[in-house]
Each structure stands twice: as C-alpha cells, then as structure tokens.
Amino acid sequence: MFNRLVPIAAIVTLATVSAAQAHTQLVSANPAPNSTVATAPGVYVLTFNERVLPRFVTLEVTGPGGAALHVADITVDPQNPARISAPVHGGGQPGVYRVAWTAAGSDMHRMSGSYTFTVRP
C-alpha cells in the first residue's frame, strides 16, 4: 500500500507547485522594493513573471502619511508584455511610499501585492 501512495503524493505535490507558479508574481520593480532612493521617479515600472492582461492591471501609490499619488495611464510594454509602466505625479517628499498592484495573466486569476520604498531626506 505504501508503494502506491508515494507516486500519488508526488503527483499531487507537483500539481500544486505547478498551479502556484502559474499565477502572476512581481519579479522586479523601479523603484525597487525596500530600496532607498534620492528622489521618487516620475515613471514606475513593474515586471511580472508572465504576460499581463491590460484590463486587469491596477497600480496605486501612496506617499508619506498615506496621501494618494496620481497614477496616470498604465501601459503594457509591447516589446515585453510582462512589464508595465505608469507615470506617477505628486511624489517627491521624503518618507515611505507604498506601491500596490493587481495583475492577471492568461489564466485571468487576479493576483495582488504591495511593497514599500523610501525617499531619503
């Protein structure tokens, strides 16, 4: 009986790992998570592990004290559809900024996350 359960357990484990890897995940960003920068950039760039569907992409940026910054039109890079960029207006004050995103890939499963970075005084 034990010999029959081992292959079944292996298949279930692989299926679970494959499903988890299929969802959209943030790979890199500018400004980078947990970084300290001299000035807040005018354009934020996020790169995901897979192509994202434009209609499911959102980006919100809040500055020190929780003030919302104006995020202009989000663009999916035609050369790399896993990368988005968006002009962000109203930043620049020293302090901690929070970047929150939502994105979905070809499976249309929406994933979200957030990170912070700091603008030094």
CNS distance restraints for C-alpha pairs under 8 A (distance, minus, plus):
assign (resid   1 and name CA) (resid   5 and name CA) 6.56 0.50 0.50
assign (resid   2 and name CA) (resid   6 and name CA) 6.49 0.50 0.50
assign (resid   3 and name CA) (resid   7 and name CA) 7.48 0.50 0.50
assign (resid   4 and name CA) (resid   8 and name CA) 6.89 0.50 0.50
assign (resid   5 and name CA) (resid   9 and name CA) 6.04 0.50 0.50
assign (resid   6 and name CA) (resid  10 and name CA) 6.22 0.50 0.50
assign (resid   7 and name CA) (resid  11 and name CA) 6.24 0.50 0.50
assign (resid   8 and name CA) (resid  12 and name CA) 6.26 0.50 0.50
assign (resid   9 and name CA) (resid  13 and name CA) 6.11 0.50 0.50
assign (resid  10 and name CA) (resid  14 and name CA) 6.18 0.50 0.50
assign (resid  11 and name CA) (resid  15 and name CA) 6.10 0.50 0.50
assign (resid  12 and name CA) (resid  16 and name CA) 6.18 0.50 0.50
assign (resid  13 and name CA) (resid  17 and name CA) 6.24 0.50 0.50
assign (resid  14 and name CA) (resid  18 and name CA) 6.04 0.50 0.50
assign (resid  15 and name CA) (resid  19 and name CA) 6.13 0.50 0.50
assign (resid  16 and name CA) (resid  20 and name CA) 6.24 0.50 0.50
assign (resid  17 and name CA) (resid  21 and name CA) 6.23 0.50 0.50
assign (resid  18 and name CA) (resid  22 and name CA) 6.29 0.50 0.50
assign (resid  19 and name CA) (resid  23 and name CA) 7.30 0.50 0.50
assign (resid  23 and name CA) (resid 104 and name CA) 7.51 0.50 0.50
assign (resid  23 and name CA) (resid 105 and name CA) 6.94 0.50 0.50
assign (resid  23 and name CA) (resid 107 and name CA) 7.65 0.50 0.50
assign (resid  23 and name CA) (resid 109 and name CA) 6.85 0.50 0.50
assign (resid  23 and name CA) (resid 111 and name CA) 7.08 0.50 0.50
assign (resid  24 and name CA) (resid  48 and name CA) 6.44 0.50 0.50
assign (resid  24 and name CA) (resid  49 and name CA) 6.11 0.50 0.50
assign (resid  24 and name CA) (resid  50 and name CA) 6.23 0.50 0.50
assign (resid  24 and name CA) (resid  52 and name CA) 7.64 0.50 0.50
assign (resid  24 and name CA) (resid 103 and name CA) 6.69 0.50 0.50
assign (resid  24 and name CA) (resid 104 and name CA) 5.91 0.50 0.50
assign (resid  24 and name CA) (resid 105 and name CA) 5.85 0.50 0.50
assign (resid  24 and name CA) (resid 109 and name CA) 7.98 0.50 0.50
assign (resid  24 and name CA) (resid 110 and name CA) 7.68 0.50 0.50
assign (resid  24 and name CA) (resid 111 and name CA) 6.14 0.50 0.50
assign (resid  25 and name CA) (resid  48 and name CA) 5.44 0.50 0.50
assign (resid  25 and name CA) (resid  49 and name CA) 5.59 0.50 0.50
assign (resid  25 and name CA) (resid  50 and name CA) 7.78 0.50 0.50
assign (resid  25 and name CA) (resid 111 and name CA) 7.41 0.50 0.50
assign (resid  26 and name CA) (resid  46 and name CA) 7.10 0.50 0.50
assign (resid  26 and name CA) (resid  47 and name CA) 6.05 0.50 0.50
assign (resid  26 and name CA) (resid  48 and name CA) 4.41 0.50 0.50
assign (resid  26 and name CA) (resid  49 and name CA) 6.41 0.50 0.50
assign (resid  26 and name CA) (resid 113 and name CA) 7.98 0.50 0.50
assign (resid  27 and name CA) (resid  46 and name CA) 7.75 0.50 0.50
assign (resid  27 and name CA) (resid  47 and name CA) 5.57 0.50 0.50
assign (resid  27 and name CA) (resid  48 and name CA) 4.94 0.50 0.50
assign (resid  27 and name CA) (resid  49 and name CA) 5.83 0.50 0.50
assign (resid  28 and name CA) (resid  32 and name CA) 6.80 0.50 0.50
assign (resid  28 and name CA) (resid  46 and name CA) 6.00 0.50 0.50
assign (resid  28 and name CA) (resid  47 and name CA) 5.21 0.50 0.50
assign (resid  28 and name CA) (resid  48 and name CA) 6.97 0.50 0.50
assign (resid  29 and name CA) (resid  33 and name CA) 6.95 0.50 0.50
assign (resid  29 and name CA) (resid  44 and name CA) 7.51 0.50 0.50
assign (resid  29 and name CA) (resid  45 and name CA) 5.55 0.50 0.50
assign (resid  29 and name CA) (resid  46 and name CA) 4.32 0.50 0.50
assign (resid  29 and name CA) (resid  47 and name CA) 6.06 0.50 0.50
assign (resid  30 and name CA) (resid  44 and name CA) 5.72 0.50 0.50
assign (resid  30 and name CA) (resid  45 and name CA) 5.15 0.50 0.50
assign (resid  30 and name CA) (resid  46 and name CA) 6.49 0.50 0.50
assign (resid  31 and name CA) (resid  35 and name CA) 7.03 0.50 0.50
assign (resid  31 and name CA) (resid  37 and name CA) 7.68 0.50 0.50
assign (resid  31 and name CA) (resid  40 and name CA) 7.78 0.50 0.50
assign (resid  31 and name CA) (resid  41 and name CA) 7.21 0.50 0.50
assign (resid  31 and name CA) (resid  44 and name CA) 6.65 0.50 0.50
assign (resid  31 and name CA) (resid  45 and name CA) 7.47 0.50 0.50
assign (resid  31 and name CA) (resid 117 and name CA) 7.06 0.50 0.50
assign (resid  32 and name CA) (resid 117 and name CA) 6.90 0.50 0.50
assign (resid  33 and name CA) (resid 115 and name CA) 5.48 0.50 0.50
assign (resid  33 and name CA) (resid 116 and name CA) 5.63 0.50 0.50
assign (resid  33 and name CA) (resid 117 and name CA) 5.63 0.50 0.50
assign (resid  34 and name CA) (resid 115 and name CA) 7.13 0.50 0.50
assign (resid  34 and name CA) (resid 116 and name CA) 5.61 0.50 0.50
assign (resid  34 and name CA) (resid 117 and name CA) 4.74 0.50 0.50
assign (resid  34 and name CA) (resid 118 and name CA) 7.26 0.50 0.50
assign (resid  35 and name CA) (resid 116 and name CA) 7.81 0.50 0.50
assign (resid  35 and name CA) (resid 117 and name CA) 4.98 0.50 0.50
assign (resid  35 and name CA) (resid 118 and name CA) 6.26 0.50 0.50
assign (resid  36 and name CA) (resid 117 and name CA) 5.90 0.50 0.50
assign (resid  36 and name CA) (resid 118 and name CA) 4.63 0.50 0.50
assign (resid  36 and name CA) (resid 119 and name CA) 5.73 0.50 0.50
assign (resid  36 and name CA) (resid 120 and name CA) 6.43 0.50 0.50
assign (resid  37 and name CA) (resid 117 and name CA) 7.71 0.50 0.50
assign (resid  37 and name CA) (resid 118 and name CA) 6.25 0.50 0.50
assign (resid  37 and name CA) (resid 119 and name CA) 5.01 0.50 0.50
assign (resid  37 and name CA) (resid 120 and name CA) 6.18 0.50 0.50
assign (resid  38 and name CA) (resid 119 and name CA) 5.69 0.50 0.50
assign (resid  38 and name CA) (resid 120 and name CA) 5.56 0.50 0.50
assign (resid  38 and name CA) (resid 121 and name CA) 7.63 0.50 0.50
assign (resid  39 and name CA) (resid  92 and name CA) 5.89 0.50 0.50
assign (resid  39 and name CA) (resid 119 and name CA) 5.73 0.50 0.50
assign (resid  39 and name CA) (resid 120 and name CA) 7.39 0.50 0.50
assign (resid  40 and name CA) (resid  91 and name CA) 6.08 0.50 0.50
assign (resid  40 and name CA) (resid  92 and name CA) 5.16 0.50 0.50
assign (resid  40 and name CA) (resid 119 and name CA) 6.24 0.50 0.50
assign (resid  41 and name CA) (resid  88 and name CA) 7.78 0.50 0.50
assign (resid  42 and name CA) (resid  87 and name CA) 5.59 0.50 0.50
assign (resid  42 and name CA) (resid  88 and name CA) 5.47 0.50 0.50
assign (resid  42 and name CA) (resid  89 and name CA) 6.59 0.50 0.50
assign (resid  43 and name CA) (resid  85 and name CA) 6.56 0.50 0.50
assign (resid  43 and name CA) (resid  86 and name CA) 5.41 0.50 0.50
assign (resid  43 and name CA) (resid  87 and name CA) 4.15 0.50 0.50
assign (resid  43 and name CA) (resid  88 and name CA) 5.73 0.50 0.50
assign (resid  44 and name CA) (resid  85 and name CA) 5.49 0.50 0.50
assign (resid  44 and name CA) (resid  86 and name CA) 5.41 0.50 0.50
assign (resid  44 and name CA) (resid  87 and name CA) 6.30 0.50 0.50
assign (resid  44 and name CA) (resid  88 and name CA) 6.88 0.50 0.50
assign (resid  45 and name CA) (resid  83 and name CA) 7.02 0.50 0.50
assign (resid  45 and name CA) (resid  84 and name CA) 5.69 0.50 0.50
assign (resid  45 and name CA) (resid  85 and name CA) 4.35 0.50 0.50
assign (resid  45 and name CA) (resid  86 and name CA) 6.73 0.50 0.50
assign (resid  46 and name CA) (resid  83 and name CA) 5.69 0.50 0.50
assign (resid  46 and name CA) (resid  84 and name CA) 5.40 0.50 0.50
assign (resid  46 and name CA) (resid  85 and name CA) 6.44 0.50 0.50
assign (resid  47 and name CA) (resid  82 and name CA) 5.65 0.50 0.50
assign (resid  47 and name CA) (resid  83 and name CA) 4.21 0.50 0.50
assign (resid  47 and name CA) (resid  84 and name CA) 6.40 0.50 0.50
assign (resid  48 and name CA) (resid  52 and name CA) 7.61 0.50 0.50
assign (resid  48 and name CA) (resid  82 and name CA) 5.13 0.50 0.50
assign (resid  48 and name CA) (resid  83 and name CA) 6.22 0.50 0.50
assign (resid  49 and name CA) (resid  82 and name CA) 6.54 0.50 0.50
assign (resid  50 and name CA) (resid  81 and name CA) 7.70 0.50 0.50
assign (resid  50 and name CA) (resid  82 and name CA) 5.10 0.50 0.50
assign (resid  50 and name CA) (resid 105 and name CA) 6.40 0.50 0.50
assign (resid  51 and name CA) (resid  80 and name CA) 7.65 0.50 0.50
assign (resid  51 and name CA) (resid  81 and name CA) 4.80 0.50 0.50
assign (resid  51 and name CA) (resid  82 and name CA) 3.99 0.50 0.50
assign (resid  51 and name CA) (resid  83 and name CA) 7.60 0.50 0.50
assign (resid  51 and name CA) (resid 105 and name CA) 5.72 0.50 0.50
assign (resid  51 and name CA) (resid 106 and name CA) 7.26 0.50 0.50
assign (resid  52 and name CA) (resid  56 and name CA) 7.73 0.50 0.50
assign (resid  52 and name CA) (resid  57 and name CA) 7.38 0.50 0.50
assign (resid  52 and name CA) (resid  76 and name CA) 7.72 0.50 0.50
assign (resid  52 and name CA) (resid  81 and name CA) 6.22 0.50 0.50
assign (resid  52 and name CA) (resid  82 and name CA) 5.48 0.50 0.50
assign (resid  52 and name CA) (resid  83 and name CA) 7.77 0.50 0.50
assign (resid  52 and name CA) (resid 103 and name CA) 6.36 0.50 0.50
assign (resid  52 and name CA) (resid 104 and name CA) 5.52 0.50 0.50
assign (resid  52 and name CA) (resid 105 and name CA) 4.48 0.50 0.50
assign (resid  52 and name CA) (resid 106 and name CA) 7.09 0.50 0.50
assign (resid  53 and name CA) (resid  57 and name CA) 6.81 0.50 0.50
assign (resid  53 and name CA) (resid 103 and name CA) 7.26 0.50 0.50
assign (resid  53 and name CA) (resid 104 and name CA) 5.92 0.50 0.50
assign (resid  53 and name CA) (resid 105 and name CA) 5.69 0.50 0.50
assign (resid  53 and name CA) (resid 106 and name CA) 7.02 0.50 0.50
assign (resid  53 and name CA) (resid 108 and name CA) 7.79 0.50 0.50
assign (resid  54 and name CA) (resid  75 and name CA) 7.64 0.50 0.50
assign (resid  54 and name CA) (resid  76 and name CA) 6.47 0.50 0.50
assign (resid  56 and name CA) (resid 102 and name CA) 6.99 0.50 0.50
assign (resid  56 and name CA) (resid 103 and name CA) 5.34 0.50 0.50
assign (resid  56 and name CA) (resid 104 and name CA) 5.67 0.50 0.50
assign (resid  56 and name CA) (resid 108 and name CA) 7.97 0.50 0.50
assign (resid  56 and name CA) (resid 110 and name CA) 7.13 0.50 0.50
assign (resid  57 and name CA) (resid  74 and name CA) 7.76 0.50 0.50
assign (resid  57 and name CA) (resid 101 and name CA) 7.25 0.50 0.50
assign (resid  57 and name CA) (resid 102 and name CA) 5.39 0.50 0.50
assign (resid  57 and name CA) (resid 103 and name CA) 4.43 0.50 0.50
assign (resid  57 and name CA) (resid 104 and name CA) 6.88 0.50 0.50
assign (resid  58 and name CA) (resid  74 and name CA) 7.61 0.50 0.50
assign (resid  58 and name CA) (resid 101 and name CA) 5.49 0.50 0.50
assign (resid  58 and name CA) (resid 102 and name CA) 5.08 0.50 0.50
assign (resid  58 and name CA) (resid 103 and name CA) 6.66 0.50 0.50
assign (resid  59 and name CA) (resid  71 and name CA) 7.10 0.50 0.50
assign (resid  59 and name CA) (resid  74 and name CA) 7.72 0.50 0.50
assign (resid  59 and name CA) (resid  99 and name CA) 7.13 0.50 0.50
assign (resid  59 and name CA) (resid 100 and name CA) 5.77 0.50 0.50
assign (resid  59 and name CA) (resid 101 and name CA) 4.58 0.50 0.50
assign (resid  59 and name CA) (resid 102 and name CA) 6.70 0.50 0.50
assign (resid  60 and name CA) (resid  68 and name CA) 7.55 0.50 0.50
assign (resid  60 and name CA) (resid  69 and name CA) 7.56 0.50 0.50
assign (resid  60 and name CA) (resid  71 and name CA) 6.70 0.50 0.50
assign (resid  60 and name CA) (resid  99 and name CA) 5.87 0.50 0.50
assign (resid  60 and name CA) (resid 100 and name CA) 5.13 0.50 0.50
assign (resid  60 and name CA) (resid 101 and name CA) 6.43 0.50 0.50
assign (resid  61 and name CA) (resid  68 and name CA) 6.06 0.50 0.50
assign (resid  61 and name CA) (resid  69 and name CA) 5.55 0.50 0.50
assign (resid  61 and name CA) (resid  70 and name CA) 7.65 0.50 0.50
assign (resid  61 and name CA) (resid  71 and name CA) 7.18 0.50 0.50
assign (resid  61 and name CA) (resid  88 and name CA) 7.83 0.50 0.50
assign (resid  61 and name CA) (resid  97 and name CA) 7.00 0.50 0.50
assign (resid  61 and name CA) (resid  98 and name CA) 5.64 0.50 0.50
assign (resid  61 and name CA) (resid  99 and name CA) 4.64 0.50 0.50
assign (resid  61 and name CA) (resid 100 and name CA) 6.36 0.50 0.50
assign (resid  62 and name CA) (resid  66 and name CA) 5.28 0.50 0.50
assign (resid  62 and name CA) (resid  67 and name CA) 5.24 0.50 0.50
assign (resid  62 and name CA) (resid  68 and name CA) 4.33 0.50 0.50
assign (resid  62 and name CA) (resid  69 and name CA) 5.55 0.50 0.50
assign (resid  62 and name CA) (resid  97 and name CA) 5.64 0.50 0.50
assign (resid  62 and name CA) (resid  98 and name CA) 5.25 0.50 0.50
assign (resid  62 and name CA) (resid  99 and name CA) 6.73 0.50 0.50
assign (resid  63 and name CA) (resid  67 and name CA) 5.18 0.50 0.50
assign (resid  63 and name CA) (resid  68 and name CA) 6.33 0.50 0.50
assign (resid  63 and name CA) (resid  69 and name CA) 6.70 0.50 0.50
assign (resid  63 and name CA) (resid  91 and name CA) 6.55 0.50 0.50
assign (resid  63 and name CA) (resid  93 and name CA) 7.71 0.50 0.50
assign (resid  63 and name CA) (resid  95 and name CA) 7.32 0.50 0.50
assign (resid  63 and name CA) (resid  96 and name CA) 6.41 0.50 0.50
assign (resid  63 and name CA) (resid  97 and name CA) 4.51 0.50 0.50
assign (resid  63 and name CA) (resid  98 and name CA) 6.60 0.50 0.50
assign (resid  64 and name CA) (resid  93 and name CA) 7.33 0.50 0.50
assign (resid  64 and name CA) (resid  94 and name CA) 7.38 0.50 0.50
assign (resid  64 and name CA) (resid  95 and name CA) 5.21 0.50 0.50
assign (resid  64 and name CA) (resid  96 and name CA) 5.31 0.50 0.50
assign (resid  64 and name CA) (resid  97 and name CA) 5.93 0.50 0.50
assign (resid  69 and name CA) (resid  88 and name CA) 6.63 0.50 0.50
assign (resid  69 and name CA) (resid  89 and name CA) 6.00 0.50 0.50
assign (resid  69 and name CA) (resid  90 and name CA) 5.34 0.50 0.50
assign (resid  69 and name CA) (resid  91 and name CA) 6.50 0.50 0.50
assign (resid  70 and name CA) (resid  88 and name CA) 5.62 0.50 0.50
assign (resid  70 and name CA) (resid  89 and name CA) 5.10 0.50 0.50
assign (resid  70 and name CA) (resid  90 and name CA) 6.41 0.50 0.50
assign (resid  71 and name CA) (resid  86 and name CA) 6.54 0.50 0.50
assign (resid  71 and name CA) (resid  87 and name CA) 6.07 0.50 0.50
assign (resid  71 and name CA) (resid  88 and name CA) 4.53 0.50 0.50
assign (resid  71 and name CA) (resid  89 and name CA) 6.50 0.50 0.50
assign (resid  72 and name CA) (resid  86 and name CA) 5.96 0.50 0.50
assign (resid  72 and name CA) (resid  87 and name CA) 5.32 0.50 0.50
assign (resid  72 and name CA) (resid  88 and name CA) 6.06 0.50 0.50
assign (resid  72 and name CA) (resid  89 and name CA) 7.72 0.50 0.50
assign (resid  73 and name CA) (resid  86 and name CA) 5.93 0.50 0.50
assign (resid  73 and name CA) (resid  87 and name CA) 7.13 0.50 0.50
assign (resid  74 and name CA) (resid  84 and name CA) 6.63 0.50 0.50
assign (resid  74 and name CA) (resid  85 and name CA) 5.74 0.50 0.50
assign (resid  74 and name CA) (resid  86 and name CA) 4.56 0.50 0.50
assign (resid  74 and name CA) (resid  87 and name CA) 7.61 0.50 0.50
assign (resid  75 and name CA) (resid  84 and name CA) 5.45 0.50 0.50
assign (resid  75 and name CA) (resid  85 and name CA) 5.33 0.50 0.50
assign (resid  75 and name CA) (resid  86 and name CA) 6.24 0.50 0.50
assign (resid  76 and name CA) (resid  80 and name CA) 7.74 0.50 0.50
assign (resid  76 and name CA) (resid  81 and name CA) 5.71 0.50 0.50
assign (resid  76 and name CA) (resid  82 and name CA) 7.38 0.50 0.50
assign (resid  76 and name CA) (resid  83 and name CA) 5.94 0.50 0.50
assign (resid  76 and name CA) (resid  84 and name CA) 4.44 0.50 0.50
assign (resid  76 and name CA) (resid  85 and name CA) 6.63 0.50 0.50
assign (resid  77 and name CA) (resid  81 and name CA) 5.20 0.50 0.50
assign (resid  77 and name CA) (resid  82 and name CA) 7.38 0.50 0.50
assign (resid  77 and name CA) (resid  83 and name CA) 5.58 0.50 0.50
assign (resid  77 and name CA) (resid  84 and name CA) 5.83 0.50 0.50
assign (resid  77 and name CA) (resid  85 and name CA) 7.43 0.50 0.50
assign (resid  92 and name CA) (resid 119 and name CA) 7.28 0.50 0.50
assign (resid  93 and name CA) (resid 119 and name CA) 7.08 0.50 0.50
assign (resid  93 and name CA) (resid 121 and name CA) 7.81 0.50 0.50
assign (resid  94 and name CA) (resid 118 and name CA) 7.27 0.50 0.50
assign (resid  94 and name CA) (resid 119 and name CA) 4.75 0.50 0.50
assign (resid  94 and name CA) (resid 120 and name CA) 5.23 0.50 0.50
assign (resid  94 and name CA) (resid 121 and name CA) 4.87 0.50 0.50
assign (resid  95 and name CA) (resid 118 and name CA) 5.48 0.50 0.50
assign (resid  95 and name CA) (resid 119 and name CA) 5.28 0.50 0.50
assign (resid  95 and name CA) (resid 120 and name CA) 6.45 0.50 0.50
assign (resid  95 and name CA) (resid 121 and name CA) 7.40 0.50 0.50
assign (resid  96 and name CA) (resid 116 and name CA) 6.63 0.50 0.50
assign (resid  96 and name CA) (resid 117 and name CA) 5.83 0.50 0.50
assign (resid  96 and name CA) (resid 118 and name CA) 4.41 0.50 0.50
assign (resid  96 and name CA) (resid 119 and name CA) 6.46 0.50 0.50
assign (resid  97 and name CA) (resid 116 and name CA) 5.43 0.50 0.50
assign (resid  97 and name CA) (resid 117 and name CA) 5.44 0.50 0.50
assign (resid  97 and name CA) (resid 118 and name CA) 5.96 0.50 0.50
assign (resid  97 and name CA) (resid 119 and name CA) 7.59 0.50 0.50
assign (resid  98 and name CA) (resid 114 and name CA) 6.86 0.50 0.50
assign (resid  98 and name CA) (resid 115 and name CA) 5.76 0.50 0.50
assign (resid  98 and name CA) (resid 116 and name CA) 4.41 0.50 0.50
assign (resid  98 and name CA) (resid 117 and name CA) 6.71 0.50 0.50
assign (resid  99 and name CA) (resid 114 and name CA) 5.36 0.50 0.50
assign (resid  99 and name CA) (resid 115 and name CA) 5.44 0.50 0.50
assign (resid  99 and name CA) (resid 116 and name CA) 6.09 0.50 0.50
assign (resid 100 and name CA) (resid 112 and name CA) 7.38 0.50 0.50
assign (resid 100 and name CA) (resid 113 and name CA) 5.81 0.50 0.50
assign (resid 100 and name CA) (resid 114 and name CA) 4.12 0.50 0.50
assign (resid 100 and name CA) (resid 115 and name CA) 6.67 0.50 0.50
assign (resid 101 and name CA) (resid 112 and name CA) 5.47 0.50 0.50
assign (resid 101 and name CA) (resid 113 and name CA) 5.58 0.50 0.50
assign (resid 101 and name CA) (resid 114 and name CA) 6.11 0.50 0.50
assign (resid 102 and name CA) (resid 110 and name CA) 6.57 0.50 0.50
assign (resid 102 and name CA) (resid 111 and name CA) 5.62 0.50 0.50
assign (resid 102 and name CA) (resid 112 and name CA) 4.18 0.50 0.50
assign (resid 102 and name CA) (resid 113 and name CA) 6.69 0.50 0.50
assign (resid 103 and name CA) (resid 110 and name CA) 5.54 0.50 0.50
assign (resid 103 and name CA) (resid 111 and name CA) 5.55 0.50 0.50
assign (resid 103 and name CA) (resid 112 and name CA) 6.38 0.50 0.50
assign (resid 104 and name CA) (resid 108 and name CA) 5.10 0.50 0.50
assign (resid 104 and name CA) (resid 109 and name CA) 5.40 0.50 0.50
assign (resid 104 and name CA) (resid 110 and name CA) 4.49 0.50 0.50
assign (resid 104 and name CA) (resid 111 and name CA) 6.09 0.50 0.50
assign (resid 105 and name CA) (resid 109 and name CA) 6.82 0.50 0.50
assign (resid 105 and name CA) (resid 110 and name CA) 7.68 0.50 0.50
